[in-house]
């Protein structure tokens, strides 16, 4: 690392990205601080998982930059070649939604996979590392089970052990609390916080679970309409007077984010008006 490392590990600078004509992120600028737990929140479709994909290089920014701090300072992930991108990914761990374990590999072999793929370590050392990582998530005793033999919460913890197998400095979590019971959810949240602090990590996670997210996050970012609606400490976000943020934090059913998808009035739809009839005819033509 340079003599004066940046306090930021990842920076988005005027970054834009979309799918065809649909804009997901519109000139977003955002800093992810080193050594902290950052939560990406907001309504579905707001670009949270897209940011994780951009950090990992699965997607490339259409405008602007996504910069990762490395040995030579900041580097734009979007301009990296395949070799540079693979090297950058070795500095990251990824916890996919619902774990994404290999179903035909045991718990042990799932965690050993990145070590076998990215290192030439001897089997004895791989064994010790895998057991250490499983111990960190409380599952050393389950090393010989298959994914079909563990619960959803346990599978998520196995996936977390796999994500930290290579001792990354940055871990990305895609909705780590989704589908978990209250006990498993609390366990997962505590692990994210404890591993971040004990291993000196930087963690970025996508979440819709307000209580646990605000309990463990240092930095919360609310995304909406392709932009950053607000960001700061959990307490700062709770106090926001922005109508969209207030609707999200208070779980209000209506507000800037509407219940109904934009369209003609209900009278037009049921009266057979020309615009609605034309749209329905076009839809049936595609079906």
Buried (B, 14 or more C-beta within 10 A) or exposed (E): EEEEEBEBBBBBBEBBBBEEEEBBBBBBEBBBBBBBBBBBBBBEEBBBBBBBBBBBBEBBBEBBBBBBBBEEEBBBBBEBEEEBBEEBBBBBBBBBBBBBBEEEBBBBBBBBBBBEEEBEBEEEEBBEBBBBBBEBBEBBEBBEBBBEEBEEBBBBBBBBBBBBBBEBBBBBBBBBBBEBEEEBBBBBBEBBBEBBEEBEBBBBBBBBBBEBBBEBBBBBBBBBBBBBBBBBEBEEBBEBEBEBBBBBBEEEEEBBBEEEEEEEEEEBBEEEEEEBEEEEEEEEEEE
